[in-house]
Amino acid sequence: MAEGDAGSDQRQNEEIEAMAAIYGEEWCVIDDCARIFCIRISDDIDDPKWTLCLQVMLPNEYPGTAPPIYQLNAPWLKGQERTDLSNSLEEIYIQNIGESILYLWVEKIRDVLIQKSQMTEPGPDVKKKTEEEDVECEDDLILACQPESSVKALDFDISETQTEVEVEELPPIDHGIPITDRRSTFQAHLAPVVCPKQVKMVLSKLYENKKIASATHNIYAYRIYCEDKQTFLQDCEDDGETAAGGRLLHLMEILNVKNVMVVVSRWYGGILLGPDRFKHINNCARNILVEKNYTNSPEESSKSLGKNKKVRKDKKKNEH
């Protein structure tokens, strides 16, 4: 029983960190010990017309055998409209029992708000409500770190030519904007991959760069979709940062990305960051995945989680 509880705690922690990385200031901690959180969801971030606050409490049995306990808060949400939305959320849970579903719930609600905003009816006066919610929400979940001048974004060229003729070509590698906190710096690197051999090629190419090779940790995870078997080939590596690879892979699963590899380099600055280091790792990864358009629509995510739960774990070799 204790092992089951420990497993649920770990999965909840990974999902909470992923949600914080995905939604930033929209995600708020109400009571960390009681596992109560809320997220403000709008049809448009820059110019919201319809806004709703989803509050959830995660029971010990979630996500294994019980759903989150939730409350929908919006002055305009009443009657049949509230019932229909609640039914949609419960249907998502039934289709994905045992899976992490908060991301699917949030994006389903956002879809409903977007559809509502496209109708002719005018939106409610949400300014006062938004201000009240801002007071209730904690804004310090995600640190807005800016890169220091001493650590610059890597921008070396990736050669497309290889000395040996290979069936698999070295994919292009993109580099994200670094995040620096208390002298530790994190930077994500992304490459499209369709086979494990390309994963090794990307790692080898990255390690040719002295800056990356000198990083304290190079955490990575990848997901490759096998069309013929309709399964995912996926794996991860902590590189000395305990549990970081699994958390990174969990973020990629929630975002339902495929045929992509993300490496996050960390240069340790001498000051322990505690759990904040996992936030920075996930933030780096999430930012570059969004920037390169690897995130799917919620409908695709729901279908994939519901129908393609088979996963094959690749046998990896330690490249470093």
N, C-alpha and C positions, 0 to 999 in steps of 0.2 A: 504493500500500500504506500509505504514511504517512497519507494522507487517511482511509483506512478506520479505521486505528488511532485517529486523532484523533477521528473520529466516535463510535467505541465508547467512548473515554475520556469524552467529553462525556455520552453517554447513561448510562454507569455512574455518573458523578458526580451527574447529575440524579436517578437512581433511589436512590442512597445517601442523598442529602439528603432525598428524599421519605420514605424508610423511617424515617430518624431523626425526621422531623417527625411521622409517623403513630404510631410506637410509643414514642418517647421513651426512657425508661430501660430498656425491654425490649431495645432495640437496642444492641449493644456492638461496639466496634472492637477486633479482635484484632491485626491488622497492617495499617495503612493502606496502606503501600507495596506489600505483597503482595496487597492487596485481599481480606483475610480478615476476615469478620464473623460474629457469632453473634447470635441472638435467642432469648430465653427465652419460650416459649409455654405458656400455661396454659388450662385449661378455664374458669376463673373468676379474674379478677384479684384480687378481694377475698378469696376463700376457695378457693384452688386445691386441687383433688383430684388432678389429673393434670398433670404438667409435663414438657416436653420441650425440649431445647436444639438448635436447628438451626444448624449451622455451615456457612457457604458461602465458597467462594473463587471470585472472578470472573475467568475467563481473559480474555486480550486480545480473543478472538473473540466474547465475550458482549456484547450479546444477539444479534448478527447471525447467527452460524453455529454457535455452541457454547453448551451449557447451563452453568449454574453447577456447580461441583464441590461436593458437599454431604456432610454427615455428620449422622446423627441420633443424638443422645446422650440416653439415658434408661435407667436400670437395669431398668425393667420391659418395655422394648420388645425383643421377641425373636421368633425363628421366623417363623411365617406372618404375624403382626401387622406385623412390620418389613417383610416382603416386600410385603404389600398396600399399606402406606403409601408405600414407595418406588415401586411401580408407579403409584400415583395421582399422585405428583409428576412422574414421567417422562411420564405421559399428558398432564398439563397443559402440559409443555414442548412435546410434539409438536403439541398443538392450537394453540400460540401461538409457533411458531418465528419468531424475529426480534423478538419483543416482550419487554418487561421483565416478568418473572414472579415476582419475589421476593414481592410482596404476595399473589399468588394462592397461592403455596406456603404462606406463613405462615397464611393464613386457611383453607386446606384442612386443615392440621395442627390448627388450633384447632377446626375442625368435628369432626374425628376424636376429639379429646380430649373435646369436649362430649358427643358420642354415647356415648363410653366412660363418662363420669361419670353418664350417665342410666341405665346398666345397674346391676344389683343388686350386682355385685362391688365390694368395698371398694377404695378407692384405696391406693396405696403410701404409706409414710412418707417424705414428700418434704421434710421440714423440714431435715434435715442436708444433703441434696443442694442445696437452694435456697441455703443459706448458703454452700456451697462455690462455687456458680455466681456468687453475689454478689461474692465475692472476685475471681473471674476477670474479671468484666465491668467496663468503665469507665463511671463514672456521670456523666462531665462532657460528654457529647455535646450534650445540650440544656440550655441555661441556664434555670433556673427564675426568670424575671424577673417582678417585680411592678410594676404601674403606680405611678409617683410621684404625690404629691398635686398637683404642679405641672402634670401632664398628666392630665386627666380624660377618661373615656370620653364620646364624643360621643353625645348623646341628644336630638337635635332631632327635631321631628315632621315627617313627610312628608305633605304635603297630597295627598289623592286627587283633588281637583278641579283642572281645568286650564282655562285661559282659552280655549283652542281645543278644539273637539270633535275628538278623535282616535279612530281605530279601536283603536289600541293605547293602553292606559292605563299611567300611570306605576306600576310595581310597587312594593310596599313594600320599604324598605331597612332592613336590620338592621346593627348595629354591634357588633364584638367588643370584648373586653377588651384594652386596650393592653399591649404588652410594652416595657419600657424597659431598655436596656443601654448603659452608658457615655454617658449623656445623649442617645442616639438613641432615639426612640420609634416603634414600629410599631403600626398598628391596621388591622384588616380590616373591610371593609364588604361585605355580601352582598345580592343581589337576584335573585329569579327572573326569567328572561328567556326569551322564546320567539321573538324576532326581533331582527335587528340594530338596528332603530329603537329598541327598548326599551333596548338597550345605550347608545345615545347619550343617551336621556332620563335614564337613571340617572346617567351621567357629568355631564350638565348640572346635574342636581339636586344632586349631591354638591359640585360646584364653586360652588354658591350659598352653601355654608357657608365662611366666611372661614378657619376653621381648616384645613379640607381643602385649600382653594385655596392656602394658604400652605405646604403640605407640600413638602419638597424633591423627593420623588418620589411619584407615584400610579401604582403598578404594577397592571395588571389583566389578567385573562384570563376568557374565557367559553366555554361549550360549549352548543350548541343542537342537540337531536336532531331531525332531519327524518324524520318517520314515513314519508312517501310514498317517499322515496328510501333510507331506512334508512342514512343517513350523518349524520355530525356536522358542523355548521357551527361552526368554532371559530377563535379568534384571541387575540392577546395584545399587550401594550404594555409596554415597559421604562420609558418616561418618564425616560430618562437613567440608569437603574440597569442597566448592561449585563448582558444575559442573564437578568435577574430575571423578566421576563414569560414567557420560554420555560420556565424552571424551575417557575414557578407553574402554567403550563398542563400541564406534565408531571405534577405532583402531582395535578391534577384528572383527568388521564387514568388514572393508576394507581388513584385512588379511584373511577373510572368514574361521575363525577357528570354530570348532564345538566340542561339548561334552567336554568342558573344562571350568575351573574357574580360574581366576587370582585375587589374592589379593595383593595389594601394600601397605606396611606399611610405614608410614612416622613418623620419630621422629624429631620434630621441635627443631631447635637449637638456637632460639632466634633472628634470622635475617630474615626479610622478603625477599623472593626470587622473588616475582612477578610472571610473566608468566613462568619463568624458572621451577617452581615446576611442571607444567603440562608436560614439556619436560622430566623431570626426571621420572615422573610417567609412561609416555608412553615408554620411553627408557627401563626402568626396565621390563615392561610387554613384549615389543617386543623381548628383548633379551632372556627371558626365553621361550617364545613361539617358537622362532627359534631354540633355543638349544634343546628343546624337540620335535622338528619336527612336530609342529602343523600347520605350514603355508602350504597352498596349492599352486599348480601350477596355473599360470594365467588363463589357460583354465578352470580349475575347478571353479576359482573365478568368471570368466565371466558368466559361465553357472548358477552358484548359484545366482548371483546378478540378472541375467536376468529372471530366472524362479522361484526362491523361494523368492519372496519379502514379502510374508506373515510372519508376526512376531506376536507372542502372548507374551504379557508382563505378567510376573508372579506377583502374589500378594505376596509381601514379608513382613515379620515381622521384626521389628527392634531387632536384636539379641544383640545389645549393646547400 
